[in-house]
Each structure stands twice: as structure tokens, then as C-alpha cells.
Amino acid sequence: MTSIFETALGEDFSRLHPMMRRRFGVGLEAGYGCVGTGVMRCIRRGPWWTVPFLQLGKVRNILIPDHGDDVVFTGRTSPTSTRTAAKR
């Protein structure tokens, strides 16, 4: 199964740096996951009516309903699941 990034980029996927291809080429057959960490300089949210959707995304570990500056994050992908976990 081709990764979603490889599908989206098509032939341009091969133009990525080898480490980027490894990171974004994670699929079920790859047999490995990836972990990324970083700092978001500024997290903002949309209008007040977006908050319920962001809360729902928080429950599924795909969105962050908070806002702030210099927020440390870790993102994990796993070839055994379709879910991505984001932890603050």
C-alpha cells in the first residue's frame, strides 16, 4: 500500500530527499513508524464555533484545541494503525 503522501505527490515524491521519503513513505508494509518533535511558535484557533470540532479532534488525538506560544509537541505515526497521536 502506498503512503498517502506518495499518492498525493505522485512522481514528485521521488524528488524528495531520501530521509524525507523515508519519513513520509510510512505505510503498512514499511514495518516502522516515525516520531517527530518540535515547537510550534504560535497556535491559534478559528472563530468560537470551531471549538467543538477541535475538542472532537482532541479526543481522536488529531487536533489541538488550545492556543499559545512556543508549544512543544510530539507527533507519532504507526504502520499498524490509521491513527496519529499528538501529545502536548
Sequence and secondary structure as in RCSB ss.txt:
>XXXX:A:sequence
MTSIFETALGEDFSRLHPMMRRRFGVGLEAGYGCVGTGVMRCIRRGPWWTVPFLQLGKVRNILIPDHGDDVVFTG
RTSPTSTRTAAKR
>XXXX:A:secstr
   HHHHHHGGGGGGS HHHHHHHT  GGG   EEEEEEEEEE    GGGHHHHHHHHHTTS     EEEEEEEE
EE TT S  EEE 
